[in-house]
Amino acid sequence: MHTKLQLDYPAILANTARPVHLALTFDAPDLTGARSQPIAFVAVLDRSGSMQGPPLASAKRAAREVARHLRQGDHFGLVVFDDEAQTIIPLADHRDEIALTQAIERIQAGNSTNLAGGWSLGRDLLAEAPAGCPRKLLLLTDGQLNAGIIEPIMITRMVAMALEKTGVRTSCLGLGDGYNEDLLDALAKATGGALHDANQADSLPDIFRKELDGLQSIVVQNLRLRARSGGFVERITVLGDYAELALPNGAKEISVGDLVSGERRVVVLALDVLPIPFGADGLPTANWDGEHLLDLEIRHDLITAEGLVSRTETHHIKVRPVQSPADVQVNAEVLPWVSLQTAAAAVDRALKARDAGDLEGARGIINKELARLAPLPASDLLTDALRLLTATLAALEDGADYVRGKKSIRSMKRFYSMGSTANDSILSEEALPSFKRPRRPAPGGASPASIPAPPSAPSGEADANADAIPPSA
């Protein structure tokens, strides 16, 4: 995996507190078809009474398609739940498609929704997978917590512990207008999974296929960051839907998740920088190459044809304090990514305000963000940010259909804020962020247009296992 790091402000005004953003670009190796490691995939289907009819029929059809797309050695299992959970297909290397189809066809709608019970049984199935095998649980539901464990915090902790102990990642699929998107979003975020809003039952097969394709092409596993202030950073915040954990030594661990073959991911850290003083002689108080902002450790497991290889990178991030505003440096490549990530954070705040009954406050949050972005130079990523904000504003204003609109916006926001080129979204091509859109041939036979470039490291910037000193813009 190749890593690049860059600040949006490599040089800042001394004696002045301000936010600085660190953009990290991760490029996973393209190893498509180069490995044969099996995967384990368990679908957990809600069969409560509200799934009766087309929703359940579509879910069953999607499960059949997943079984057909398994490779030799892959493991598949199927759990269903209403007020109780039941294993329909035990986790195994299934090859008897007729038996699988018959088992799926026998599923019938039942009673209430014991979501925790269904998820727990799916987790237990995945625990039986071979050691080192990537494990994914896809939870599909159209309901709320109304049986078994009903405390969202407790269920979220269960999901997070499953990742830590057995490597089980959970993605969630919400169907219809009745599901609890706050809960499903929290479950997905806890393990680096995805929340899909399946407004149309016909989208289920595509969701299952993309989840399975992604699991089969993982090359970087359990990517995580450990960041600790070097003395001048008061607070470190990750932008985007990533789980954070405070460590005893004052560092913060951020779980980025898995990367698939050829994927590019851009993660942005927001640093609240304290005033950095100058000495009495007008020179910086430390080295000429900058003041120490952040210690950063990047850990991941690389999946190769030979097996699993654990790797660690260490970086020391520095910034240069300057006395004159004219000497402040801005990295124009980083700013569009920061704008998109901060727009996604504004969407979160606006939805929370609207849910609390403050429609006017929610509008104000979005309009303020739109005004902040208006004078920025045009770019594909800025267009993405404006698209997300205007879609959110429309959902806020649509009082009658806000419940449905909120679900669509939450799903859209997650795919925008993750900064990933992976083909894991079921959004329409018009709604996709620019970095997820298919490349198209340029007119006249020129080379294909590329996706928006992430912050690029200039010549000489450190790669793995070296200090990273952000250069001048």
C-alpha positions as CSV (number, residue, x, y, z in Angstrom):
1,M,0.0,0.0,0.0
2,H,1.2,3.5,-0.9
3,T,0.6,6.3,1.6
4,K,0.8,10.1,1.0
5,L,0.3,12.9,3.6
6,Q,-0.2,16.6,3.2
7,L,-1.5,19.6,5.2
8,D,-3.9,22.1,3.8
9,Y,-1.8,24.8,5.5
10,P,2.0,23.8,5.5
11,A,2.8,27.3,7.0
12,I,0.6,29.1,9.5
13,L,0.6,32.4,11.3
14,A,2.6,32.2,14.5
15,N,0.9,33.1,17.9
16,T,-2.5,32.3,16.4
17,A,-4.8,29.3,17.1
18,R,-6.4,27.9,14.0
19,P,-7.6,24.6,12.5
20,V,-5.3,22.7,10.2
21,H,-6.2,19.6,8.2
22,L,-4.1,16.6,7.4
23,A,-5.2,14.6,4.3
24,L,-4.0,11.0,4.0
25,T,-4.2,9.3,0.7
26,F,-4.1,5.5,0.7
27,D,-3.6,3.6,-2.6
28,A,-4.2,-0.1,-2.3
29,P,-2.2,-2.4,-4.7
30,D,-4.1,-3.7,-7.7
31,L,-4.0,-7.5,-7.1
32,T,-7.2,-8.4,-8.8
33,G,-7.2,-12.2,-9.5
34,A,-3.8,-12.6,-7.8
35,R,-5.0,-14.3,-4.6
36,S,-7.2,-17.2,-3.8
37,Q,-8.0,-16.6,-0.1
38,P,-11.6,-17.6,0.7
39,I,-14.1,-15.3,2.3
40,A,-17.0,-15.9,4.7
41,F,-20.3,-14.1,4.1
42,V,-23.4,-14.4,6.2
43,A,-26.7,-12.7,5.2
44,V,-29.0,-12.0,8.1
45,L,-32.6,-11.4,6.8
46,D,-35.5,-9.8,8.7
47,R,-38.5,-12.0,8.1
48,S,-40.9,-10.1,10.4
49,G,-44.5,-9.6,9.4
50,S,-43.8,-6.2,7.8
51,M,-41.5,-8.0,5.3
52,Q,-44.4,-10.0,3.9
53,G,-44.7,-9.7,0.1
54,P,-42.3,-8.0,-2.3
55,P,-39.6,-7.1,0.3
56,L,-39.1,-10.7,1.4
57,A,-39.4,-12.0,-2.2
58,S,-36.6,-9.6,-3.3
59,A,-34.4,-10.5,-0.3
60,K,-34.8,-14.2,-1.1
61,R,-33.9,-13.6,-4.7
62,A,-30.8,-11.6,-3.7
63,A,-29.7,-14.4,-1.4
64,R,-29.9,-16.9,-4.3
65,E,-27.7,-14.6,-6.4
66,V,-25.1,-14.3,-3.7
67,A,-24.8,-18.0,-3.5
68,R,-24.3,-18.2,-7.3
69,H,-21.5,-15.7,-7.2
70,L,-19.4,-17.6,-4.6
71,R,-15.9,-18.8,-5.6
72,Q,-14.5,-22.2,-4.9
73,G,-13.6,-22.3,-1.2
74,D,-15.8,-19.3,-0.2
75,H,-18.2,-19.8,2.7
76,F,-21.8,-18.7,2.9
77,G,-24.5,-18.8,5.5
78,L,-28.0,-17.5,5.9
79,V,-29.8,-16.5,9.1
80,V,-33.4,-15.3,9.4
81,F,-35.1,-13.6,12.3
82,D,-38.4,-12.3,13.5
83,D,-39.0,-12.6,17.3
84,E,-36.5,-15.5,17.2
85,A,-33.4,-16.2,15.1
86,Q,-32.9,-19.3,13.0
87,T,-30.1,-20.6,10.8
88,I,-31.4,-21.5,7.4
89,I,-28.1,-22.3,5.7
90,P,-25.1,-23.2,8.0
91,L,-21.8,-21.6,7.2
92,A,-20.0,-23.9,4.7
93,D,-18.4,-24.1,1.3
94,H,-21.7,-24.6,-0.5
95,R,-21.8,-26.0,-4.0
96,D,-25.3,-27.6,-4.1
97,E,-27.3,-24.7,-5.6
98,I,-30.5,-26.7,-5.8
99,A,-30.4,-27.3,-2.0
100,L,-29.6,-23.7,-1.3
101,T,-32.5,-22.5,-3.5
102,Q,-34.9,-24.8,-1.8
103,A,-33.9,-23.7,1.6
104,I,-34.2,-20.0,0.7
105,E,-37.6,-20.6,-0.9
106,R,-39.0,-22.1,2.3
107,I,-38.5,-18.8,4.2
108,Q,-41.8,-17.3,5.3
109,A,-42.7,-14.0,7.1
110,G,-43.2,-14.2,10.8
111,N,-43.8,-11.9,13.8
112,S,-41.9,-9.1,15.5
113,T,-38.2,-7.9,15.1
114,N,-35.5,-9.3,17.3
115,L,-32.7,-7.6,15.4
116,A,-30.0,-8.3,18.1
117,G,-30.9,-12.0,18.1
118,G,-30.5,-12.3,14.3
119,W,-27.2,-10.4,14.3
120,S,-25.8,-12.5,17.1
121,L,-26.6,-15.8,15.4
122,G,-24.9,-14.5,12.2
123,R,-21.9,-13.5,14.2
124,D,-21.7,-16.9,15.7
125,L,-21.8,-18.5,12.3
126,L,-18.9,-16.4,11.1
127,A,-16.8,-17.3,14.1
128,E,-16.7,-20.8,12.6
129,A,-14.9,-19.5,9.4
130,P,-11.3,-20.6,8.8
131,A,-8.6,-18.5,10.5
132,G,-7.5,-15.4,8.5
133,C,-10.6,-15.5,6.4
134,P,-12.3,-12.1,5.8
135,R,-15.7,-12.1,7.5
136,K,-18.7,-10.0,6.5
137,L,-22.2,-9.9,7.9
138,L,-24.9,-8.1,5.9
139,L,-27.9,-7.2,8.1
140,L,-31.1,-6.5,6.2
141,T,-34.1,-5.1,8.0
142,D,-37.2,-2.9,7.5
143,G,-38.0,-2.5,11.2
144,Q,-37.2,-1.2,14.7
145,L,-35.9,-2.8,17.9
146,N,-39.0,-4.3,19.5
147,A,-37.9,-7.7,20.8
148,G,-34.9,-9.1,22.6
149,I,-32.1,-6.6,23.3
150,I,-33.6,-3.2,22.4
151,E,-30.9,-0.8,23.7
152,P,-29.0,0.7,20.7
153,I,-25.9,1.4,22.7
154,M,-25.6,-2.2,23.8
155,I,-26.1,-3.6,20.3
156,T,-23.5,-1.2,18.9
157,R,-21.0,-2.4,21.5
158,M,-21.7,-6.0,20.6
159,V,-21.0,-5.2,16.9
160,A,-17.7,-3.4,17.8
161,M,-16.6,-6.2,20.0
162,A,-17.2,-8.7,17.2
163,L,-14.8,-6.8,15.0
164,E,-12.1,-6.8,17.7
165,K,-12.4,-10.4,18.7
166,T,-13.3,-12.3,15.5
167,G,-12.8,-9.8,12.7
168,V,-16.5,-9.7,11.8
169,R,-17.5,-6.5,9.9
170,T,-21.1,-5.5,9.6
171,S,-22.9,-3.7,6.8
172,C,-26.5,-2.8,7.0
173,L,-29.3,-2.5,4.6
174,G,-32.4,-0.5,5.4
175,L,-35.6,-1.3,3.5
176,G,-38.7,1.0,3.4
177,D,-39.3,4.0,5.6
178,G,-39.6,2.3,9.0
179,Y,-36.1,1.2,9.8
180,N,-34.0,3.0,12.4
181,E,-31.3,4.6,10.3
182,D,-29.5,6.1,13.4
183,L,-29.0,2.6,14.7
184,L,-28.0,1.0,11.4
185,D,-25.6,3.8,10.7
186,A,-23.9,3.3,14.1
187,L,-23.6,-0.4,13.6
188,A,-22.0,0.1,10.2
189,K,-19.7,2.8,11.4
190,A,-18.5,0.7,14.4
191,T,-16.9,-1.8,12.0
192,G,-16.1,0.2,8.9
193,G,-19.1,-1.3,7.0
194,A,-21.6,0.5,4.9
195,L,-25.2,1.6,5.4
196,H,-27.3,1.1,2.2
197,D,-30.7,2.7,1.9
198,A,-32.7,0.2,-0.2
199,N,-35.7,2.3,-1.1
200,Q,-36.6,0.0,-3.9
201,A,-36.8,-3.8,-3.3
202,D,-35.3,-4.3,-6.8
203,S,-32.0,-2.8,-5.5
204,L,-31.4,-5.7,-3.1
205,P,-29.6,-8.0,-5.6
206,D,-27.2,-5.2,-6.6
207,I,-26.4,-4.4,-2.9
208,F,-25.7,-8.1,-2.1
209,R,-23.5,-8.4,-5.2
210,K,-21.4,-5.3,-4.4
211,E,-20.9,-6.4,-0.8
212,L,-19.8,-9.8,-1.9
213,D,-17.6,-8.4,-4.7
214,G,-15.9,-6.1,-2.2
215,L,-15.3,-8.9,0.3
216,Q,-13.7,-11.0,-2.4
217,S,-11.3,-8.3,-3.5
218,I,-9.9,-7.1,-0.2
219,V,-6.1,-6.6,-0.3
220,V,-5.6,-4.3,2.7
221,Q,-7.2,-5.4,5.9
222,N,-7.8,-3.6,9.3
223,L,-6.3,-0.3,8.3
224,R,-6.0,1.9,11.4
225,L,-4.4,5.2,12.4
226,R,-2.9,6.1,15.8
227,A,-2.5,9.9,16.2
228,R,-1.0,11.8,19.1
229,S,-0.4,15.5,19.6
230,G,3.2,16.6,19.5
231,G,2.4,19.4,21.9
232,F,0.7,22.1,19.8
233,V,-2.5,20.2,18.9
234,E,-5.3,20.6,21.3
235,R,-7.8,18.2,19.6
236,I,-7.7,15.6,16.8
237,T,-10.9,14.8,14.9
238,V,-11.4,12.5,12.0
239,L,-13.8,13.7,9.3
240,G,-16.0,11.1,7.7
241,D,-17.8,8.1,9.2
242,Y,-15.0,6.4,11.0
243,A,-15.0,4.9,14.5
244,E,-12.6,6.5,17.0
245,L,-11.1,5.1,20.2
246,A,-9.1,7.0,22.9
247,L,-6.0,5.2,24.0
248,P,-4.4,5.3,27.5
249,N,-1.3,7.2,26.2
250,G,-3.3,10.1,25.0
251,A,-3.4,8.9,21.4
252,K,-6.5,8.4,19.3
253,E,-7.0,5.3,17.2
254,I,-9.1,5.6,14.1
255,S,-10.4,2.5,12.3
256,V,-10.4,3.1,8.6
257,G,-11.3,-0.5,7.7
258,D,-10.5,-2.6,4.6
259,L,-9.4,-1.5,1.1
260,V,-10.2,-3.5,-2.0
261,S,-7.9,-4.1,-4.9
262,G,-6.9,-0.8,-6.7
263,E,-8.9,1.4,-4.2
264,R,-7.9,4.9,-3.4
265,R,-9.1,6.3,0.0
266,V,-8.7,9.9,1.3
267,V,-9.0,10.4,5.0
268,V,-8.9,13.9,6.5
269,L,-7.9,14.7,10.1
270,A,-8.9,18.0,11.6
271,L,-6.3,19.4,14.0
272,D,-7.1,22.2,16.4
273,V,-3.7,23.9,16.5
274,L,-2.7,26.0,19.5
275,P,-0.7,29.3,19.1
276,I,2.9,28.5,18.1
277,P,5.2,31.2,19.5
278,F,8.3,32.8,17.9
279,G,11.4,33.4,19.9
280,A,12.6,36.8,21.1
281,D,15.0,37.0,18.1
282,G,12.1,36.6,15.6
283,L,13.0,33.0,14.7
284,P,10.9,29.9,15.4
285,T,11.5,28.3,18.8
286,A,12.5,25.0,17.2
287,N,13.9,23.8,13.9
288,W,13.7,25.7,10.7
289,D,11.8,22.8,9.0
290,G,8.8,23.3,11.3
291,E,7.2,22.6,14.7
292,H,6.1,19.2,15.7
293,L,2.3,18.8,15.3
294,L,1.5,15.2,15.3
295,D,2.9,11.7,15.8
296,L,1.1,9.3,13.4
297,E,1.3,5.6,13.2
298,I,-0.4,3.7,10.3
299,R,-1.0,0.0,10.7
300,H,-2.5,-2.5,8.3
301,D,-2.5,-6.1,7.1
302,L,-1.6,-6.7,3.5
303,I,-3.2,-9.7,1.9
304,T,-0.9,-11.3,-0.7
305,A,-0.8,-14.6,-2.6
306,E,1.6,-15.8,0.0
307,G,-0.5,-14.9,3.0
308,L,-1.1,-12.0,5.5
309,V,1.7,-9.5,6.1
310,S,1.4,-6.9,8.9
311,R,3.0,-3.5,8.3
312,T,3.5,-0.3,10.3
313,E,4.4,3.2,9.1
314,T,5.5,6.0,11.4
315,H,5.3,9.7,10.5
316,H,6.1,13.0,12.3
317,I,3.9,15.8,11.0
318,K,5.3,19.3,11.2
319,V,4.1,22.8,10.4
320,R,6.1,26.0,9.9
321,P,5.0,29.1,11.9
322,V,5.5,32.4,10.1
323,Q,5.3,36.0,11.3
324,S,3.7,37.6,8.2
325,P,0.2,36.8,6.8
326,A,1.9,37.0,3.3
327,D,4.0,34.0,4.2
328,V,1.1,31.7,5.1
329,Q,0.9,28.8,2.7
330,V,-2.2,27.1,1.4
331,N,-2.3,23.8,-0.4
332,A,-4.9,24.1,-3.1
333,E,-5.0,20.4,-3.8
334,V,-6.1,19.6,-0.2
335,L,-8.8,22.2,0.2
336,P,-11.4,20.5,-2.0
337,W,-11.2,17.3,0.0
338,V,-11.5,19.3,3.3
339,S,-14.5,21.1,1.8
340,L,-16.3,17.9,1.0
341,Q,-15.6,16.4,4.4
342,T,-16.7,19.5,6.3
343,A,-19.9,19.7,4.1
344,A,-20.7,16.1,5.2
345,A,-20.2,17.0,8.8
346,A,-22.6,20.0,8.4
347,V,-25.2,17.5,7.0
348,D,-24.9,15.5,10.2
349,R,-25.4,18.6,12.4
350,A,-28.4,19.7,10.3
351,L,-30.1,16.4,10.5
352,K,-29.7,16.3,14.3
353,A,-31.1,19.8,14.6
354,R,-34.1,18.9,12.4
355,D,-34.7,15.7,14.5
356,A,-34.7,17.9,17.6
357,G,-37.5,20.0,16.1
358,D,-35.3,23.0,15.0
359,L,-36.0,23.2,11.3
360,E,-34.8,26.8,11.2
361,G,-31.5,25.9,12.8
362,A,-31.1,23.0,10.4
363,R,-31.6,25.3,7.4
364,G,-29.2,27.8,8.9
365,I,-26.4,25.2,9.2
366,I,-26.8,24.1,5.5
367,N,-27.1,27.7,4.2
368,K,-24.0,28.8,6.2
369,E,-22.0,26.0,4.7
370,L,-23.2,26.8,1.2
371,A,-22.2,30.4,1.7
372,R,-18.8,29.3,2.9
373,L,-18.2,27.2,-0.1
374,A,-19.5,29.7,-2.7
375,P,-16.3,31.7,-3.2
376,L,-14.0,28.7,-3.5
377,P,-12.4,27.8,-6.8
378,A,-14.5,25.4,-8.9
379,S,-13.6,21.7,-8.7
380,D,-15.3,18.3,-9.0
381,L,-15.1,17.8,-5.3
382,L,-16.6,21.2,-4.6
383,T,-19.5,20.2,-6.9
384,D,-19.9,17.0,-4.9
385,A,-20.1,19.1,-1.7
386,L,-22.7,21.5,-3.2
387,R,-24.7,18.5,-4.5
388,L,-24.8,16.9,-1.1
389,L,-25.8,20.2,0.7
390,T,-28.6,21.1,-1.7
391,A,-30.0,17.6,-1.6
392,T,-30.0,17.9,2.2
393,L,-31.7,21.3,2.1
394,A,-34.4,19.8,-0.1
395,A,-35.0,16.9,2.3
396,L,-35.3,19.3,5.2
397,E,-37.9,21.4,3.4
398,D,-40.0,18.4,2.4
399,G,-41.9,18.1,5.7
400,A,-44.3,15.4,4.5
401,D,-41.5,13.1,3.3
402,Y,-38.7,14.1,5.6
403,V,-38.6,10.6,7.2
404,R,-37.9,9.0,3.7
405,G,-35.6,11.9,2.7
406,K,-33.5,11.7,5.8
407,K,-32.7,8.0,5.1
408,S,-31.6,8.7,1.6
409,I,-29.4,11.6,2.7
410,R,-27.7,9.6,5.4
411,S,-26.8,6.9,3.0
412,M,-25.7,9.4,0.4
413,K,-23.6,11.4,3.0
414,R,-21.8,8.2,4.0
415,F,-20.6,7.4,0.5
416,Y,-19.5,11.0,0.0
417,S,-17.6,11.4,3.2
418,M,-15.6,8.2,3.0
419,G,-13.5,9.5,0.1
420,S,-13.3,6.0,-1.5
421,T,-13.1,5.1,-5.1
422,A,-14.5,1.6,-4.4
423,N,-17.6,0.6,-6.4
424,D,-19.7,0.0,-3.3
425,S,-22.6,2.4,-3.7
426,I,-26.1,1.9,-5.1
427,L,-26.6,5.6,-5.7
428,S,-27.6,6.5,-9.3
429,E,-24.8,7.6,-11.5
430,E,-26.1,11.2,-11.3
431,A,-25.9,11.1,-7.5
432,L,-22.5,9.5,-7.3
433,P,-19.6,11.6,-6.0
434,S,-17.1,12.4,-8.8
435,F,-14.4,10.0,-7.3
436,K,-16.7,7.0,-7.7
437,R,-17.9,7.6,-11.2
438,P,-16.7,5.4,-14.1
439,R,-13.9,6.9,-16.1
440,R,-15.0,7.8,-19.6
441,P,-12.9,8.2,-22.8
442,A,-12.0,11.8,-23.6
443,P,-13.1,13.2,-27.0
444,G,-10.8,12.6,-29.9
445,G,-9.4,9.3,-28.5
446,A,-7.4,11.0,-25.7
447,S,-6.7,9.1,-22.5
448,P,-9.6,8.6,-20.1
449,A,-10.4,11.4,-17.8
450,S,-9.2,10.6,-14.3
451,I,-11.0,10.9,-11.1
452,P,-10.3,14.0,-9.0
453,A,-6.8,13.8,-7.8
454,P,-6.3,13.5,-4.1
455,P,-3.6,15.5,-2.3
456,S,-0.4,14.3,-4.0
457,A,3.0,14.2,-2.3
458,P,5.6,16.3,-4.0
459,S,9.0,15.0,-5.0
460,G,10.9,13.8,-1.9
461,E,7.9,13.4,0.4
462,A,8.3,10.5,2.8
463,D,6.7,7.1,2.1
464,A,6.4,4.2,4.5
465,N,8.6,4.2,7.6
466,A,9.9,7.7,7.2
467,D,9.2,11.1,8.6
468,A,6.6,13.2,6.7
469,I,7.4,16.9,6.7
470,P,4.7,18.7,4.8
471,P,6.4,20.9,2.1
472,S,5.6,24.3,0.9
473,A,2.7,24.6,-1.5
